[in-house]
Amino acid sequence: MKSVIYQLRQLKRVSNFPFQLDEIGIMVEHCSCVKNKVLDRYFFCFSYNKDKYISTEKNLRPLFSIIPPGTVINSDGKKLHDELFFSYSVSQIEKIRELFNYGDEKYSSFLLLDDEFMQNLLKLKELITMRNTLGVADKLDTLAMHMIMTVYSNSLQNNDNPKNVDVEAKIQEIAIKLKHGEKLNALIRKYGFSRRAFYYEWSKMFSVSPKHIQLEAKLEQAQKLLITTKLSIAEIAEQCEFSSHHYFHECFIKYFNSTPGEYRKRFNSP
């Protein structure tokens, strides 16, 4: 089969399946040479058979990628491979975000070309030849999403995921910045997570909540102010952004086993 991109957007559907394909691309000996190309759709790509071609790539393992709209692509055209891709309109962006619990950045994982994947690929190629038959576009929609979700679910359990390191580093950076008083919602947006994806990744690394980290940071800031300044306890509670003097007092006792006033006297006494 030669490299072909099949347009499915205009094909009539008979079901209400929410993820309708724009395109299916089956690319043989594929490479691209583009500079600063901005994608206008969601792409789910399965790259494989790199070892069949003379390649400059260090890692020839198959790769699965989710590439959101707005991603800037730069390629030198040297990385030959076979590729299957599914593309979806930006009108489906919210549904895709919710389904994958993932932010607006590229995701990659190694791809296992097992028997199920290869059988689904053969079935896909067969259905494509009948794509103008009523009802076949619906079958392609559902098969595509099944292939995507199977690979994605497997990748989340795969410790050899090349994105794992990046995601873990980002979560660690967020934790550090929370300790320095930065706002959680702003950090989630800055690092490209959806809220659900962030909390999923956070729970894999920490046994306490981000709110707990923020509270500890505020209490430690209050501790320093009690020792190094003459601010009143009420002023310290306000400066450290506690909702009330009473709440500050309650949290401080739990954390330091002492009231703020007692703590100050203990460290300021001659």
C-alpha beads as a LAMMPS data file, in Angstrom:
LAMMPS data file: protein, C-alpha beads

270 atoms
269 bonds

1 atom types
1 bond types

-500.0 500.0 xlo xhi
-500.0 500.0 ylo yhi
-500.0 500.0 zlo zhi

Masses

1 110.0

Atoms # bond

1 1 1 0.000 0.000 0.000
2 1 1 1.312 3.448 -0.916
3 1 1 1.136 6.457 1.365
4 1 1 -2.429 7.762 1.334
5 1 1 -4.413 10.201 3.490
6 1 1 -8.110 9.316 3.539
7 1 1 -10.620 12.121 4.117
8 1 1 -13.524 10.987 6.304
9 1 1 -15.020 14.264 7.526
10 1 1 -17.725 14.405 4.892
11 1 1 -18.763 10.754 5.128
12 1 1 -22.234 10.188 6.568
13 1 1 -22.455 8.619 10.018
14 1 1 -25.429 6.655 11.311
15 1 1 -24.467 6.621 15.004
16 1 1 -23.785 9.361 17.546
17 1 1 -20.265 8.205 18.384
18 1 1 -18.641 11.366 19.797
19 1 1 -15.181 10.977 18.219
20 1 1 -15.550 11.284 14.474
21 1 1 -12.402 11.098 12.374
22 1 1 -11.287 13.845 10.042
23 1 1 -8.566 11.788 8.406
24 1 1 -6.744 8.502 8.462
25 1 1 -3.207 8.525 7.145
26 1 1 -1.322 5.370 6.213
27 1 1 2.179 6.474 5.361
28 1 1 4.866 4.174 3.959
29 1 1 8.561 5.141 4.147
30 1 1 7.340 8.398 5.605
31 1 1 9.388 11.455 6.355
32 1 1 8.623 15.140 6.425
33 1 1 10.697 18.240 6.006
34 1 1 8.855 21.185 7.521
35 1 1 9.805 24.283 9.455
36 1 1 7.588 25.991 12.011
37 1 1 4.428 24.233 10.833
38 1 1 1.564 24.832 13.267
39 1 1 -0.906 21.946 13.490
40 1 1 -4.602 22.820 13.280
41 1 1 -6.016 19.462 14.447
42 1 1 -5.469 16.722 17.010
43 1 1 -3.179 13.946 15.744
44 1 1 -2.701 10.451 17.154
45 1 1 0.328 8.877 15.501
46 1 1 1.717 5.339 15.484
47 1 1 5.277 5.325 14.084
48 1 1 6.933 1.984 13.382
49 1 1 9.178 -0.041 11.047
50 1 1 11.987 2.471 11.499
51 1 1 14.511 -0.356 11.278
52 1 1 13.442 -1.097 7.668
53 1 1 15.010 2.125 6.447
54 1 1 18.389 3.805 6.604
55 1 1 17.829 6.118 9.530
56 1 1 19.753 8.630 11.608
57 1 1 17.569 7.951 14.656
58 1 1 19.330 6.549 17.712
59 1 1 16.184 4.823 18.959
60 1 1 14.391 2.741 16.353
61 1 1 11.601 1.545 18.642
62 1 1 7.968 2.146 17.613
63 1 1 6.402 5.239 19.115
64 1 1 2.876 6.414 19.924
65 1 1 2.236 10.168 20.079
66 1 1 -0.623 12.521 20.874
67 1 1 -0.032 15.883 19.219
68 1 1 -2.534 18.647 20.046
69 1 1 -3.480 21.562 17.785
70 1 1 -1.146 24.512 18.094
71 1 1 1.952 22.292 18.255
72 1 1 4.807 23.666 16.141
73 1 1 6.470 20.987 14.025
74 1 1 10.061 21.146 12.790
75 1 1 11.460 18.158 10.912
76 1 1 14.558 17.639 8.801
77 1 1 13.121 14.808 6.690
78 1 1 15.769 12.281 7.754
79 1 1 13.703 10.088 10.094
80 1 1 12.195 7.478 7.805
81 1 1 9.435 5.259 9.193
82 1 1 6.021 3.805 8.481
83 1 1 3.200 5.646 10.169
84 1 1 -0.505 5.381 10.883
85 1 1 -2.236 8.529 12.072
86 1 1 -5.750 9.588 13.028
87 1 1 -6.703 13.262 13.035
88 1 1 -9.617 15.018 14.717
89 1 1 -11.103 18.486 14.349
90 1 1 -10.438 21.160 16.986
91 1 1 -14.204 21.162 17.565
92 1 1 -13.581 17.953 19.545
93 1 1 -10.799 19.417 21.693
94 1 1 -12.728 19.492 24.977
95 1 1 -13.983 15.923 24.583
96 1 1 -10.454 14.702 23.826
97 1 1 -8.980 16.581 26.792
98 1 1 -11.546 15.045 29.111
99 1 1 -11.061 11.552 27.717
100 1 1 -7.281 11.559 28.067
101 1 1 -6.988 13.701 31.214
102 1 1 -4.154 15.453 29.463
103 1 1 -3.047 19.018 28.885
104 1 1 -2.155 20.883 25.719
105 1 1 1.260 19.426 25.039
106 1 1 2.689 16.557 23.038
107 1 1 2.598 13.117 24.636
108 1 1 4.799 10.197 23.578
109 1 1 5.260 6.606 24.672
110 1 1 6.877 3.518 23.243
111 1 1 4.508 1.390 21.190
112 1 1 4.156 -2.377 21.508
113 1 1 3.380 -3.880 18.105
114 1 1 1.579 -6.931 19.485
115 1 1 -0.839 -9.263 17.674
116 1 1 -3.871 -7.193 18.647
117 1 1 -2.408 -4.020 17.167
118 1 1 -1.433 -5.746 13.911
119 1 1 -4.856 -7.404 13.576
120 1 1 -6.575 -4.062 14.135
121 1 1 -4.302 -2.469 11.543
122 1 1 -5.298 -5.095 8.972
123 1 1 -8.973 -4.614 9.842
124 1 1 -8.576 -0.870 9.482
125 1 1 -7.042 -1.191 6.020
126 1 1 -9.888 -3.482 4.974
127 1 1 -12.569 -1.081 6.220
128 1 1 -10.917 1.856 4.456
129 1 1 -11.528 0.189 1.094
130 1 1 -15.261 0.210 1.911
131 1 1 -15.340 3.666 3.536
132 1 1 -18.054 5.034 1.208
133 1 1 -20.468 2.280 2.267
134 1 1 -23.054 3.521 4.764
135 1 1 -22.073 2.564 8.296
136 1 1 -18.392 1.904 7.588
137 1 1 -17.292 5.387 8.669
138 1 1 -18.846 4.652 12.078
139 1 1 -16.836 1.428 12.297
140 1 1 -13.655 3.306 11.438
141 1 1 -14.421 5.915 14.136
142 1 1 -14.854 3.274 16.816
143 1 1 -11.909 1.123 15.712
144 1 1 -9.591 4.146 15.656
145 1 1 -10.543 5.172 19.184
146 1 1 -10.218 1.578 20.390
147 1 1 -6.665 1.407 19.020
148 1 1 -5.784 4.778 20.542
149 1 1 -7.208 4.000 23.973
150 1 1 -5.615 0.534 24.119
151 1 1 -2.148 1.907 23.394
152 1 1 -2.613 4.930 25.670
153 1 1 -3.854 2.835 28.600
154 1 1 -0.913 0.466 28.208
155 1 1 1.524 3.385 28.090
156 1 1 0.323 4.732 31.444
157 1 1 1.409 1.452 33.018
158 1 1 4.688 1.360 31.129
159 1 1 7.699 2.475 33.188
160 1 1 9.672 2.780 29.962
161 1 1 7.562 5.734 28.840
162 1 1 9.890 8.519 27.609
163 1 1 7.435 11.158 28.827
164 1 1 7.375 9.788 32.375
165 1 1 10.603 11.547 33.260
166 1 1 9.332 14.855 31.878
167 1 1 6.005 14.586 33.697
168 1 1 7.641 13.623 36.989
169 1 1 10.073 16.532 36.690
170 1 1 7.189 18.915 36.107
171 1 1 5.290 17.626 39.142
172 1 1 8.435 18.016 41.258
173 1 1 8.873 21.583 40.009
174 1 1 5.248 22.378 40.820
175 1 1 5.709 21.010 44.358
176 1 1 8.785 23.209 44.862
177 1 1 6.978 26.277 43.562
178 1 1 4.003 25.576 45.798
179 1 1 6.449 25.554 48.712
180 1 1 7.556 29.020 47.590
181 1 1 4.016 30.346 47.590
182 1 1 3.025 30.173 43.916
183 1 1 -0.637 29.545 43.084
184 1 1 -1.725 26.005 42.175
185 1 1 -4.187 26.862 39.388
186 1 1 -1.641 29.091 37.662
187 1 1 1.005 26.345 37.872
188 1 1 -1.353 23.711 36.453
189 1 1 -2.004 25.956 33.441
190 1 1 1.642 26.940 33.079
191 1 1 2.827 23.323 32.930
192 1 1 0.128 22.267 30.452
193 1 1 -1.926 19.897 32.615
194 1 1 -5.664 19.556 32.830
195 1 1 -6.820 19.481 36.475
196 1 1 -7.675 15.783 36.270
197 1 1 -4.347 14.903 34.656
198 1 1 -2.435 16.951 37.227
199 1 1 -4.093 15.283 40.205
200 1 1 -3.613 11.852 38.606
201 1 1 0.131 12.447 38.184
202 1 1 0.453 14.120 41.593
203 1 1 -1.150 11.151 43.374
204 1 1 1.459 8.803 41.852
205 1 1 4.290 10.798 43.461
206 1 1 2.937 12.261 46.701
207 1 1 0.850 10.883 49.563
208 1 1 -0.274 14.378 50.600
209 1 1 -2.369 16.841 48.611
210 1 1 -1.097 20.045 46.957
211 1 1 -3.258 21.913 49.470
212 1 1 -1.257 20.318 52.285
213 1 1 2.010 21.424 50.651
214 1 1 0.655 24.972 50.369
215 1 1 -0.453 24.966 53.993
216 1 1 2.969 23.787 55.162
217 1 1 4.610 26.560 53.142
218 1 1 2.370 29.215 54.703
219 1 1 2.986 27.893 58.208
220 1 1 6.740 27.860 57.691
221 1 1 6.550 31.434 56.405
222 1 1 4.510 32.383 59.492
223 1 1 7.073 30.654 61.721
224 1 1 9.877 32.816 60.307
225 1 1 7.842 36.003 60.654
226 1 1 7.068 35.207 64.296
227 1 1 10.788 34.882 65.048
228 1 1 12.251 37.625 62.842
229 1 1 9.627 40.413 62.933
230 1 1 7.476 42.327 65.397
231 1 1 4.319 41.952 63.313
232 1 1 1.215 41.072 65.289
233 1 1 -0.131 37.552 65.022
234 1 1 -3.177 38.889 63.172
235 1 1 -0.900 40.708 60.689
236 1 1 1.139 37.546 60.147
237 1 1 -2.023 35.499 59.539
238 1 1 -3.123 38.047 56.929
239 1 1 0.293 38.319 55.273
240 1 1 0.500 34.517 54.977
241 1 1 -2.968 34.470 53.381
242 1 1 -4.859 32.532 56.038
243 1 1 -8.606 32.999 55.734
244 1 1 -8.930 34.041 59.384
245 1 1 -6.925 34.550 62.571
246 1 1 -8.770 31.618 64.144
247 1 1 -7.901 29.264 61.241
248 1 1 -4.230 30.319 61.417
249 1 1 -4.189 29.677 65.156
250 1 1 -5.772 26.232 64.708
251 1 1 -3.383 25.150 61.915
252 1 1 -0.301 26.435 63.745
253 1 1 -1.116 24.394 66.856
254 1 1 -1.567 21.210 64.790
255 1 1 1.710 21.721 62.926
256 1 1 4.002 23.059 65.696
257 1 1 2.173 21.773 68.801
258 1 1 2.186 25.312 70.115
259 1 1 0.157 28.508 69.748
260 1 1 1.761 31.285 67.666
261 1 1 2.130 33.426 70.814
262 1 1 3.815 30.640 72.780
263 1 1 6.117 29.882 69.868
264 1 1 7.217 33.521 69.603
265 1 1 7.881 33.779 73.353
266 1 1 9.912 30.573 73.331
267 1 1 12.286 31.750 70.589
268 1 1 12.452 35.403 71.605
269 1 1 13.032 34.875 75.312
270 1 1 16.550 35.827 76.507

Bonds

1 1 1 2
2 1 2 3
3 1 3 4
4 1 4 5
5 1 5 6
6 1 6 7
7 1 7 8
8 1 8 9
9 1 9 10
10 1 10 11
11 1 11 12
12 1 12 13
13 1 13 14
14 1 14 15
15 1 15 16
16 1 16 17
17 1 17 18
18 1 18 19
19 1 19 20
20 1 20 21
21 1 21 22
22 1 22 23
23 1 23 24
24 1 24 25
25 1 25 26
26 1 26 27
27 1 27 28
28 1 28 29
29 1 29 30
30 1 30 31
31 1 31 32
32 1 32 33
33 1 33 34
34 1 34 35
35 1 35 36
36 1 36 37
37 1 37 38
38 1 38 39
39 1 39 40
40 1 40 41
41 1 41 42
42 1 42 43
43 1 43 44
44 1 44 45
45 1 45 46
46 1 46 47
47 1 47 48
48 1 48 49
49 1 49 50
50 1 50 51
51 1 51 52
52 1 52 53
53 1 53 54
54 1 54 55
55 1 55 56
56 1 56 57
57 1 57 58
58 1 58 59
59 1 59 60
60 1 60 61
61 1 61 62
62 1 62 63
63 1 63 64
64 1 64 65
65 1 65 66
66 1 66 67
67 1 67 68
68 1 68 69
69 1 69 70
70 1 70 71
71 1 71 72
72 1 72 73
73 1 73 74
74 1 74 75
75 1 75 76
76 1 76 77
77 1 77 78
78 1 78 79
79 1 79 80
80 1 80 81
81 1 81 82
82 1 82 83
83 1 83 84
84 1 84 85
85 1 85 86
86 1 86 87
87 1 87 88
88 1 88 89
89 1 89 90
90 1 90 91
91 1 91 92
92 1 92 93
93 1 93 94
94 1 94 95
95 1 95 96
96 1 96 97
97 1 97 98
98 1 98 99
99 1 99 100
100 1 100 101
101 1 101 102
102 1 102 103
103 1 103 104
104 1 104 105
105 1 105 106
106 1 106 107
107 1 107 108
108 1 108 109
109 1 109 110
110 1 110 111
111 1 111 112
112 1 112 113
113 1 113 114
114 1 114 115
115 1 115 116
116 1 116 117
117 1 117 118
118 1 118 119
119 1 119 120
120 1 120 121
121 1 121 122
122 1 122 123
123 1 123 124
124 1 124 125
125 1 125 126
126 1 126 127
127 1 127 128
128 1 128 129
129 1 129 130
130 1 130 131
131 1 131 132
132 1 132 133
133 1 133 134
134 1 134 135
135 1 135 136
136 1 136 137
137 1 137 138
138 1 138 139
139 1 139 140
140 1 140 141
141 1 141 142
142 1 142 143
143 1 143 144
144 1 144 145
145 1 145 146
146 1 146 147
147 1 147 148
148 1 148 149
149 1 149 150
150 1 150 151
151 1 151 152
152 1 152 153
153 1 153 154
154 1 154 155
155 1 155 156
156 1 156 157
157 1 157 158
158 1 158 159
159 1 159 160
160 1 160 161
161 1 161 162
162 1 162 163
163 1 163 164
164 1 164 165
165 1 165 166
166 1 166 167
167 1 167 168
168 1 168 169
169 1 169 170
170 1 170 171
171 1 171 172
172 1 172 173
173 1 173 174
174 1 174 175
175 1 175 176
176 1 176 177
177 1 177 178
178 1 178 179
179 1 179 180
180 1 180 181
181 1 181 182
182 1 182 183
183 1 183 184
184 1 184 185
185 1 185 186
186 1 186 187
187 1 187 188
188 1 188 189
189 1 189 190
190 1 190 191
191 1 191 192
192 1 192 193
193 1 193 194
194 1 194 195
195 1 195 196
196 1 196 197
197 1 197 198
198 1 198 199
199 1 199 200
200 1 200 201
201 1 201 202
202 1 202 203
203 1 203 204
204 1 204 205
205 1 205 206
206 1 206 207
207 1 207 208
208 1 208 209
209 1 209 210
210 1 210 211
211 1 211 212
212 1 212 213
213 1 213 214
214 1 214 215
215 1 215 216
216 1 216 217
217 1 217 218
218 1 218 219
219 1 219 220
220 1 220 221
221 1 221 222
222 1 222 223
223 1 223 224
224 1 224 225
225 1 225 226
226 1 226 227
227 1 227 228
228 1 228 229
229 1 229 230
230 1 230 231
231 1 231 232
232 1 232 233
233 1 233 234
234 1 234 235
235 1 235 236
236 1 236 237
237 1 237 238
238 1 238 239
239 1 239 240
240 1 240 241
241 1 241 242
242 1 242 243
243 1 243 244
244 1 244 245
245 1 245 246
246 1 246 247
247 1 247 248
248 1 248 249
249 1 249 250
250 1 250 251
251 1 251 252
252 1 252 253
253 1 253 254
254 1 254 255
255 1 255 256
256 1 256 257
257 1 257 258
258 1 258 259
259 1 259 260
260 1 260 261
261 1 261 262
262 1 262 263
263 1 263 264
264 1 264 265
265 1 265 266
266 1 266 267
267 1 267 268
268 1 268 269
269 1 269 270
